[in-house]
């Protein structure tokens, strides 16, 4: 948390200084399209962009340690798999480890396919939320004016857009949840199925089958760290993109002012 706090403090100061430098905040609407609302990006997107990577670092380290620990167990308990084909005997060493890696690669690929639009969906959701806050703040600022019908209409439109963007997020999470929970239910079955040939042949006891299947689930879960964290990673990428876009826009605003000789 200390690292997250320090990183956010540094990034927020950099964003605020560049936004306020030479009165850029007064002219931001001239270069930032679609009401980019730098206030929201400085407050919310900068927080997500600095909090998530630290959590990812510790989570990935834990997954790697788990994988290293239980790969040895899976390799020793599962042993080799010998298959006779075309008059020859083929031996696959550590076949459960290879199967676990292949299974994790397949589920991760499925997650990438199902969640390929998630970054764009999260960016749209964050933009819609910032538009809603912008519209509400503008309505409050213009409250003393009798003619604020346009501001009320803008607030209602922004609210409708927020609900639509959250509907998109819901649909994306439904698809990715189908992959992640399907993997959670299917992995033990796959582990037991892979051990079945050796159990039937009498080269693996029931206790070893149970131990190997449990180790298989733990190893593939460690390998599937990316898949399990994909929705949050997409949210982080969207916030990082929005922070980067703000910096690019501020630089473009400065270049535009320099060309005008101001």
PECORFEN-V910562 format. One record per residue. N is the residue number from 1. PHI is phi in whole degrees, -180 to 180 (999 if undefined). Layout:
BEGIN
N;PHI, N;PHI
END
This chain:
BEGIN
1;999, 2;-63, 3;-62, 4;-63, 5;-64, 6;-65, 7;-66, 8;-64, 9;-59, 10;-64, 11;-65, 12;-62, 13;-63, 14;-62, 15;-65, 16;-65, 17;-62, 18;-70, 19;-70, 20;-86, 21;-61, 22;55, 23;66, 24;-62, 25;-62, 26;-76, 27;-115, 28;-63, 29;-67, 30;-77, 31;-123, 32;-88, 33;-78, 34;56, 35;50, 36;-62, 37;53, 38;-61, 39;-60, 40;-66, 41;-68, 42;-69, 43;-82, 44;-101, 45;-66, 46;-65, 47;-65, 48;-64, 49;-65, 50;-103, 51;-74, 52;-63, 53;-59, 54;-67, 55;-63, 56;-61, 57;-61, 58;-70, 59;-65, 60;-67, 61;-62, 62;-64, 63;-65, 64;-65, 65;-63, 66;-63, 67;-63, 68;-62, 69;-66, 70;-90, 71;-63, 72;-61, 73;-63, 74;-64, 75;-68, 76;-73, 77;-75, 78;-71, 79;67, 80;-100, 81;-118, 82;-106, 83;-126, 84;-97, 85;-152, 86;56, 87;75, 88;-129, 89;-107, 90;-105, 91;-112, 92;-110, 93;-71, 94;53, 95;-65, 96;-70, 97;-66, 98;-63, 99;-65, 100;-65, 101;-64, 102;-65, 103;-65, 104;-64, 105;-64, 106;-66, 107;-68, 108;-65, 109;-61, 110;-63, 111;-65, 112;-63, 113;-71, 114;-68, 115;-107, 116;-65, 117;-99, 118;-66, 119;-61, 120;-64, 121;-65, 122;-67, 123;-63, 124;-63, 125;-65, 126;-64, 127;-65, 128;-65, 129;-64, 130;-67, 131;-64, 132;-64, 133;-65, 134;-62, 135;-66, 136;-65, 137;-65, 138;-66, 139;-65, 140;-66, 141;-65, 142;-98, 143;-63, 144;-75, 145;-87, 146;-72, 147;-96, 148;-126, 149;-61, 150;-63, 151;-67, 152;-65, 153;-63, 154;-65, 155;-66, 156;-64, 157;-64, 158;-65, 159;-65, 160;-62, 161;-67, 162;-60, 163;-62, 164;-65, 165;-68, 166;-68, 167;-65, 168;-64, 169;-62, 170;-60, 171;-64, 172;-66, 173;-69, 174;-61, 175;-68, 176;-70, 177;-66, 178;-59, 179;-71, 180;-67, 181;-75, 182;-63, 183;-65, 184;-60, 185;-82, 186;-85, 187;-57, 188;-61, 189;-65, 190;-63, 191;-61, 192;-66, 193;-64, 194;-67, 195;-85, 196;-57, 197;-58, 198;-72, 199;-68, 200;-66, 201;-75, 202;84, 203;-94, 204;-141, 205;-79, 206;-64, 207;-64, 208;-68, 209;-61, 210;-63, 211;-66, 212;-66, 213;-65, 214;-66, 215;-65, 216;-61, 217;-63, 218;-66, 219;-67, 220;-69, 221;-65, 222;-66, 223;-68, 224;-91, 225;-56, 226;-62, 227;-64, 228;-66, 229;-102, 230;-60, 231;-58, 232;-70, 233;-64, 234;-64, 235;-64, 236;-65, 237;-61, 238;-63, 239;-69, 240;-63, 241;-63, 242;-69, 243;-66, 244;-62, 245;-64, 246;-64, 247;-62, 248;-63, 249;-66, 250;-66, 251;-64, 252;-65, 253;-64, 254;-65, 255;-64, 256;-65, 257;-70, 258;-64, 259;-67, 260;-83, 261;78, 262;-87
END
